[in-house]
Amino acid sequence: MTPPTALPMVVPAPGLPARVRVHEVGARDGLQNEKGTVPTEVKAEFVHRLAEAGLTTIEATSFVHPKWVPQLADAEQLFPLVSGLLVALPVLVPNERGLDRALALGARRVAVFASATESFAKANLNRTVDEALAMFESVVARAKTQGVHVRGYLSMCFGDPWEGAVPVPQVVRVCKALLDMGCDELSLGDTIGVATPGHVRRLLTALVEQGTPVETLGVHFHDTYGQALANTYAALEHGVTTVDASAGGLGGCPYAKSATGNLATEDLVWMLRGLGIDTGIDLDRLTATSVWMADRLGRPSPSRTVRALSHKEQ
């Protein structure tokens, strides 16, 4: 007799969204820091499996120079293998050359990657914060003339390995600059995983008070100190309905060595399901996908939910 699939008891909490859009970053953010080369065909199958599991937004790759992120050097080869999927497939574009490459392949959603701190802007882009914003202005403007949706990533929103805690007004200033230049949405990144719920609430409150619509905001938490789900819950209480996560908890950041894995999509979906929040994601299929990818990478998934559900099936 096959045991029933484990599911959390559904107990809704008042004041939370009815539905959350999961912005899946495993295929890009999750794989960009791998030591070994992941074959293009494996990446493509990963994206296809994620779509079959119900993910509707899957960040496919990055059109960054191969010298800086060699794991994503196959962007031109990968994107045509997944572009026929009926899901949103955003790609990262660091500059106008990256935008050209993405547009040439028919990408309709792009993302730029800014920093809230000078130290990380220098490490990641070799520019000051304002120099990076000036560079992105032309990228965003050109993308918008092509009718392309633009996401603005903002890293180091809560803490920086060189500068420590990041003042909220500093983050708000850069967020406003990204929205003013035409970004359709922002992803607030806790790149090194130091945020706590109170800090999340303070930043979201400050952004809303200065006129940022909460529906333009997404959150991107790393689980370095085990706070990613708690921080996500705080964001949900504030009305945020877009949450970034990575299948199996893959990922880190090649320019911030203290950054550990992203919030695992399965852990997020388990919590949301228990709260009665719809995601449209099939947790069993997603778990199977992460187990499959973990086998390809040669190590177990760091996601607690993946380990619990896959162990139960054995």
DACORKA-V512637 format. One record per residue. N is the residue number from 1. RES is the residue in one letter. PHI is phi in whole degrees, 0 to 359 (999 if undefined). NEAR is the number of other ideal C-beta (glycine too) atoms within 12 Angstrom. Layout:
n = (N N)
res = (RES RES)
phi = (PHI PHI)
near = (NEAR NEAR)
//
This chain:
n = (1 2 3 4 5 6 7 8 9 10 11 12 13 14 15 16 17 18 19 20 21 22 23 24 25 26 27 28 29 30 31 32 33 34 35 36 37 38 39 40 41 42 43 44 45 46 47 48 49 50 51 52 53 54 55 56 57 58 59 60 61 62 63 64 65 66 67 68 69 70 71 72 73 74 75 76 77 78 79 80 81 82 83 84 85 86 87 88 89 90 91 92 93 94 95 96 97 98 99 100 101 102 103 104 105 106 107 108 109 110 111 112 113 114 115 116 117 118 119 120 121 122 123 124 125 126 127 128 129 130 131 132 133 134 135 136 137 138 139 140 141 142 143 144 145 146 147 148 149 150 151 152 153 154 155 156 157 158 159 160 161 162 163 164 165 166 167 168 169 170 171 172 173 174 175 176 177 178 179 180 181 182 183 184 185 186 187 188 189 190 191 192 193 194 195 196 197 198 199 200 201 202 203 204 205 206 207 208 209 210 211 212 213 214 215 216 217 218 219 220 221 222 223 224 225 226 227 228 229 230 231 232 233 234 235 236 237 238 239 240 241 242 243 244 245 246 247 248 249 250 251 252 253 254 255 256 257 258 259 260 261 262 263 264 265 266 267 268 269 270 271 272 273 274 275 276 277 278 279 280 281 282 283 284 285 286 287 288 289 290 291 292 293 294 295 296 297 298 299 300 301 302 303 304 305 306 307 308 309 310 311 312 313 314)
res = (M T P P T A L P M V V P A P G L P A R V R V H E V G A R D G L Q N E K G T V P T E V K A E F V H R L A E A G L T T I E A T S F V H P K W V P Q L A D A E Q L F P L V S G L L V A L P V L V P N E R G L D R A L A L G A R R V A V F A S A T E S F A K A N L N R T V D E A L A M F E S V V A R A K T Q G V H V R G Y L S M C F G D P W E G A V P V P Q V V R V C K A L L D M G C D E L S L G D T I G V A T P G H V R R L L T A L V E Q G T P V E T L G V H F H D T Y G Q A L A N T Y A A L E H G V T T V D A S A G G L G G C P Y A K S A T G N L A T E D L V W M L R G L G I D T G I D L D R L T A T S V W M A D R L G R P S P S R T V R A L S H K E Q)
phi = (999 280 294 293 297 290 223 286 293 273 226 298 247 293 84 263 298 281 217 234 268 271 266 282 245 301 287 252 296 290 259 292 253 292 286 270 280 267 303 304 296 291 300 297 294 302 298 299 295 297 296 294 278 106 292 255 230 231 290 275 191 224 264 268 298 305 298 273 226 300 295 250 292 263 304 296 279 285 303 297 283 237 294 279 293 272 222 285 233 295 227 276 231 280 197 294 297 298 297 304 296 292 295 298 261 89 298 245 221 230 221 252 232 258 233 276 236 293 297 285 301 292 291 270 238 57 216 285 302 291 296 295 298 297 295 288 304 290 297 295 299 294 299 294 294 268 73 267 287 239 256 251 277 234 273 58 287 239 198 229 296 261 254 81 299 260 302 303 301 296 290 301 300 288 302 298 297 294 291 296 279 119 298 279 210 238 244 273 262 261 301 250 71 262 294 230 305 297 293 299 298 295 294 296 299 297 294 294 296 268 104 281 295 297 289 271 255 236 235 223 255 259 255 308 250 72 256 299 291 298 293 298 301 298 292 298 300 271 99 291 236 239 232 279 203 234 306 75 76 293 118 188 212 293 254 224 297 275 281 257 295 290 303 287 301 295 296 297 296 301 296 296 298 297 271 76 265 281 233 77 260 273 296 297 292 295 300 299 295 291 295 301 293 300 298 293 274 79 204 289 291 283 291 295 292 300 294 293 287 288 292 296 284 283)
near = (3 6 11 10 19 20 18 22 11 15 13 18 17 11 13 26 28 18 19 35 33 46 46 50 52 51 53 49 46 46 44 38 31 31 14 14 19 32 19 26 17 28 39 30 23 44 43 29 33 47 32 23 35 27 43 27 40 47 52 52 48 44 38 33 20 21 11 23 28 21 34 39 24 30 41 25 21 38 38 21 26 36 29 15 25 15 31 32 41 44 46 43 44 36 32 22 18 35 35 21 30 40 25 19 26 20 37 22 35 49 49 52 51 49 43 42 37 25 27 38 32 20 27 37 31 19 23 21 33 18 18 35 32 21 29 44 26 21 39 34 21 27 36 21 14 23 14 30 26 40 42 45 45 48 47 45 49 45 37 36 26 23 25 15 24 38 22 28 17 28 41 30 26 43 42 26 29 41 29 20 28 28 38 30 37 45 42 49 51 47 47 39 37 32 42 24 25 18 31 38 26 27 43 38 23 26 37 22 16 19 14 33 18 26 18 29 42 43 51 50 51 46 34 31 22 22 29 44 37 28 42 45 31 31 44 38 26 31 26 40 29 36 43 49 51 49 54 47 42 45 45 30 37 26 31 31 16 21 34 29 38 49 52 47 54 50 41 50 41 35 34 37 30 24 29 21 33 21 35 23 37 23 37 27 26 44 39 26 43 46 32 26 43 30 18 25 31 13 19 19 38 34 41 27 38 39 25 23 33 29 17 18 17 9)
//
